[in-house]
Amino acid sequence: MQQLNREEVRKRLMSCSLKATHQRIVVYEALLELHGHHPAAEEVYRLLKPANPSISLGTVYKTLDVFAENGLVRRVLSEQGCKRYDANTMAHNHIYCNNTREIIDFEDAELEELLQNFFQRRNLQNFDMHSFAIQLTGNKKEPEKHISITKL
């Protein structure tokens, strides 16, 4: 994901009809800096606090929720129900690893097409689907160790 300068962040906020306050700008910048990590609000707060001593954890929570409600970020739930945030709003899915607690982006055009076709055939009545997200859950496996014996 590309890094945005402060003016680009300001424009992105304003494009969602959000006032570009200093706190909103720094929260969004922190989320972009943590891209790929899918941070919880506490992680964003820890990153911001040293340079922004007046910011509160409550402000970070509220700001991230406002961003999610306005489509600037996506909420991603962990198995423990913890809300984490993803600045990547493009269509993609996630893999959640129970033992490392990582959330990994998973993009697969074939899967996206398969699911779109599936739901189109179902013709859901009284429902206008805008998007869908899948989260796979499991455990990372340790790579198998292969011992190589070389004859001299």
C-alpha positions as YAML, in Angstrom:
chain: A
units: angstrom
residues:
- id: 1
  name: MET
  ca: [0.00, 0.00, 0.00]
- id: 2
  name: GLN
  ca: [1.35, 3.39, -0.94]
- id: 3
  name: GLN
  ca: [2.34, 5.87, 1.74]
- id: 4
  name: LEU
  ca: [0.40, 9.14, 1.60]
- id: 5
  name: ASN
  ca: [1.69, 12.58, 2.47]
- id: 6
  name: ARG
  ca: [-0.20, 14.76, 4.93]
- id: 7
  name: GLU
  ca: [-2.08, 16.65, 2.21]
- id: 8
  name: GLU
  ca: [-3.21, 13.38, 0.59]
- id: 9
  name: VAL
  ca: [-4.43, 12.12, 3.99]
- id: 10
  name: ARG
  ca: [-6.31, 15.39, 4.50]
- id: 11
  name: LYS
  ca: [-7.96, 15.04, 1.07]
- id: 12
  name: ARG
  ca: [-8.89, 11.41, 1.75]
- id: 13
  name: LEU
  ca: [-10.61, 12.40, 5.00]
- id: 14
  name: MET
  ca: [-12.44, 15.28, 3.35]
- id: 15
  name: SER
  ca: [-13.56, 13.03, 0.46]
- id: 16
  name: CYS
  ca: [-15.51, 11.08, 3.10]
- id: 17
  name: SER
  ca: [-17.02, 14.32, 4.45]
- id: 18
  name: LEU
  ca: [-14.85, 14.12, 7.57]
- id: 19
  name: LYS
  ca: [-13.24, 17.15, 9.12]
- id: 20
  name: ALA
  ca: [-9.45, 16.76, 8.75]
- id: 21
  name: THR
  ca: [-8.48, 17.39, 12.37]
- id: 22
  name: HIS
  ca: [-4.92, 16.88, 13.57]
- id: 23
  name: GLN
  ca: [-5.99, 13.83, 15.61]
- id: 24
  name: ARG
  ca: [-7.75, 12.18, 12.67]
- id: 25
  name: ILE
  ca: [-4.77, 12.84, 10.42]
- id: 26
  name: VAL
  ca: [-2.22, 11.32, 12.82]
- id: 27
  name: VAL
  ca: [-4.44, 8.28, 13.53]
- id: 28
  name: TYR
  ca: [-4.83, 7.61, 9.81]
- id: 29
  name: GLU
  ca: [-1.09, 8.10, 9.22]
- id: 30
  name: ALA
  ca: [-0.32, 5.64, 12.04]
- id: 31
  name: LEU
  ca: [-2.69, 3.08, 10.55]
- id: 32
  name: LEU
  ca: [-0.96, 3.45, 7.17]
- id: 33
  name: GLU
  ca: [2.43, 3.06, 8.87]
- id: 34
  name: LEU
  ca: [1.22, -0.18, 10.48]
- id: 35
  name: HIS
  ca: [-0.16, -1.47, 7.16]
- id: 36
  name: GLY
  ca: [-0.16, -5.22, 6.86]
- id: 37
  name: HIS
  ca: [-0.17, -5.59, 10.63]
- id: 38
  name: HIS
  ca: [-3.93, -5.07, 11.13]
- id: 39
  name: PRO
  ca: [-3.45, -3.25, 14.45]
- id: 40
  name: ALA
  ca: [-5.86, -2.95, 17.33]
- id: 41
  name: ALA
  ca: [-6.62, 0.55, 18.63]
- id: 42
  name: GLU
  ca: [-4.15, 0.03, 21.48]
- id: 43
  name: GLU
  ca: [-1.29, -0.54, 19.02]
- id: 44
  name: VAL
  ca: [-2.16, 2.63, 17.10]
- id: 45
  name: TYR
  ca: [-2.32, 4.51, 20.42]
- id: 46
  name: ARG
  ca: [1.13, 3.23, 21.52]
- id: 47
  name: LEU
  ca: [2.63, 4.35, 18.22]
- id: 48
  name: LEU
  ca: [1.07, 7.82, 18.46]
- id: 49
  name: LYS
  ca: [1.42, 8.62, 22.16]
- id: 50
  name: PRO
  ca: [5.13, 9.65, 22.28]
- id: 51
  name: ALA
  ca: [4.72, 12.36, 19.60]
- id: 52
  name: ASN
  ca: [1.11, 13.20, 20.57]
- id: 53
  name: PRO
  ca: [0.97, 13.18, 24.40]
- id: 54
  name: SER
  ca: [-2.49, 14.76, 24.52]
- id: 55
  name: ILE
  ca: [-4.17, 12.01, 22.49]
- id: 56
  name: SER
  ca: [-6.25, 9.52, 24.47]
- id: 57
  name: LEU
  ca: [-6.98, 5.86, 23.84]
- id: 58
  name: GLY
  ca: [-10.69, 6.75, 23.70]
- id: 59
  name: THR
  ca: [-10.02, 9.22, 20.90]
- id: 60
  name: VAL
  ca: [-8.13, 6.56, 18.93]
- id: 61
  name: TYR
  ca: [-11.03, 4.08, 19.38]
- id: 62
  name: LYS
  ca: [-13.64, 6.65, 18.32]
- id: 63
  name: THR
  ca: [-11.56, 7.83, 15.37]
- id: 64
  name: LEU
  ca: [-10.98, 4.30, 14.05]
- id: 65
  name: ASP
  ca: [-14.71, 3.53, 14.38]
- id: 66
  name: VAL
  ca: [-15.58, 6.74, 12.48]
- id: 67
  name: PHE
  ca: [-13.10, 5.74, 9.77]
- id: 68
  name: ALA
  ca: [-14.69, 2.27, 9.51]
- id: 69
  name: GLU
  ca: [-18.22, 3.71, 9.34]
- id: 70
  name: ASN
  ca: [-17.10, 5.99, 6.50]
- id: 71
  name: GLY
  ca: [-15.25, 3.33, 4.50]
- id: 72
  name: LEU
  ca: [-11.72, 4.64, 5.11]
- id: 73
  name: VAL
  ca: [-10.70, 1.43, 6.89]
- id: 74
  name: ARG
  ca: [-12.12, -2.05, 7.41]
- id: 75
  name: ARG
  ca: [-12.73, -3.70, 10.76]
- id: 76
  name: VAL
  ca: [-11.26, -7.18, 11.06]
- id: 77
  name: LEU
  ca: [-12.17, -9.40, 14.01]
- id: 78
  name: SER
  ca: [-9.74, -11.73, 15.66]
- id: 79
  name: GLU
  ca: [-10.86, -15.06, 17.12]
- id: 80
  name: GLN
  ca: [-10.89, -13.41, 20.55]
- id: 81
  name: GLY
  ca: [-13.34, -10.82, 19.23]
- id: 82
  name: CYS
  ca: [-10.78, -8.02, 19.33]
- id: 83
  name: LYS
  ca: [-11.43, -5.31, 16.74]
- id: 84
  name: ARG
  ca: [-8.46, -4.74, 14.48]
- id: 85
  name: TYR
  ca: [-8.24, -2.34, 11.57]
- id: 86
  name: ASP
  ca: [-7.11, -2.58, 7.97]
- id: 87
  name: ALA
  ca: [-6.31, 0.49, 5.88]
- id: 88
  name: ASN
  ca: [-6.56, -1.67, 2.74]
- id: 89
  name: THR
  ca: [-10.16, -1.16, 1.64]
- id: 90
  name: MET
  ca: [-9.73, -3.01, -1.66]
- id: 91
  name: ALA
  ca: [-11.55, -6.33, -1.96]
- id: 92
  name: HIS
  ca: [-9.56, -9.00, -0.15]
- id: 93
  name: ASN
  ca: [-9.96, -11.64, 2.52]
- id: 94
  name: HIS
  ca: [-7.99, -12.59, 5.62]
- id: 95
  name: ILE
  ca: [-6.30, -15.58, 7.19]
- id: 96
  name: TYR
  ca: [-6.22, -15.53, 11.00]
- id: 97
  name: CYS
  ca: [-3.53, -17.62, 12.70]
- id: 98
  name: ASN
  ca: [-4.56, -18.75, 16.20]
- id: 99
  name: ASN
  ca: [-1.08, -19.50, 17.49]
- id: 100
  name: THR
  ca: [0.62, -16.27, 16.30]
- id: 101
  name: ARG
  ca: [-2.51, -14.07, 16.32]
- id: 102
  name: GLU
  ca: [-1.52, -12.70, 12.92]
- id: 103
  name: ILE
  ca: [-4.06, -11.51, 10.39]
- id: 104
  name: ILE
  ca: [-2.71, -11.96, 6.87]
- id: 105
  name: ASP
  ca: [-4.20, -10.44, 3.73]
- id: 106
  name: PHE
  ca: [-5.35, -13.08, 1.23]
- id: 107
  name: GLU
  ca: [-6.17, -11.99, -2.30]
- id: 108
  name: ASP
  ca: [-7.45, -14.45, -4.88]
- id: 109
  name: ALA
  ca: [-9.28, -13.22, -7.98]
- id: 110
  name: GLU
  ca: [-10.63, -16.72, -8.72]
- id: 111
  name: LEU
  ca: [-12.21, -16.96, -5.26]
- id: 112
  name: GLU
  ca: [-13.73, -13.46, -5.62]
- id: 113
  name: GLU
  ca: [-15.27, -14.39, -8.96]
- id: 114
  name: LEU
  ca: [-16.53, -17.73, -7.64]
- id: 115
  name: LEU
  ca: [-18.27, -16.04, -4.69]
- id: 116
  name: GLN
  ca: [-19.77, -13.26, -6.82]
- id: 117
  name: ASN
  ca: [-21.21, -15.82, -9.23]
- id: 118
  name: PHE
  ca: [-22.46, -17.96, -6.33]
- id: 119
  name: PHE
  ca: [-24.41, -15.08, -4.77]
- id: 120
  name: GLN
  ca: [-25.72, -13.83, -8.12]
- id: 121
  name: ARG
  ca: [-27.22, -17.27, -8.76]
- id: 122
  name: ARG
  ca: [-28.85, -17.25, -5.31]
- id: 123
  name: ASN
  ca: [-30.74, -14.06, -6.20]
- id: 124
  name: LEU
  ca: [-31.03, -12.86, -2.61]
- id: 125
  name: GLN
  ca: [-34.39, -11.16, -2.25]
- id: 126
  name: ASN
  ca: [-34.65, -7.77, -0.54]
- id: 127
  name: PHE
  ca: [-30.88, -7.56, -0.17]
- id: 128
  name: ASP
  ca: [-28.44, -5.44, -2.14]
- id: 129
  name: MET
  ca: [-25.00, -6.94, -1.54]
- id: 130
  name: HIS
  ca: [-22.13, -4.43, -1.73]
- id: 131
  name: SER
  ca: [-19.24, -6.62, -0.67]
- id: 132
  name: PHE
  ca: [-18.26, -9.74, 1.21]
- id: 133
  name: ALA
  ca: [-15.28, -10.83, 3.24]
- id: 134
  name: ILE
  ca: [-14.05, -14.24, 4.23]
- id: 135
  name: GLN
  ca: [-11.74, -14.96, 7.11]
- id: 136
  name: LEU
  ca: [-9.99, -18.31, 7.24]
- id: 137
  name: THR
  ca: [-8.90, -19.42, 10.71]
- id: 138
  name: GLY
  ca: [-6.26, -21.95, 11.61]
- id: 139
  name: ASN
  ca: [-2.71, -22.48, 12.81]
- id: 140
  name: LYS
  ca: [0.54, -21.98, 10.98]
- id: 141
  name: LYS
  ca: [2.44, -25.20, 10.55]
- id: 142
  name: GLU
  ca: [6.11, -25.45, 11.30]
- id: 143
  name: PRO
  ca: [8.06, -25.99, 8.09]
- id: 144
  name: GLU
  ca: [9.25, -29.53, 7.73]
- id: 145
  name: LYS
  ca: [12.94, -29.91, 8.33]
- id: 146
  name: HIS
  ca: [14.67, -31.84, 5.60]
- id: 147
  name: ILE
  ca: [18.05, -33.29, 6.34]
- id: 148
  name: SER
  ca: [20.29, -33.38, 3.34]
- id: 149
  name: ILE
  ca: [23.06, -35.94, 3.30]
- id: 150
  name: THR
  ca: [25.80, -35.35, 0.81]
- id: 151
  name: LYS
  ca: [28.16, -38.16, -0.14]
- id: 152
  name: LEU
  ca: [31.76, -37.18, -0.52]
...
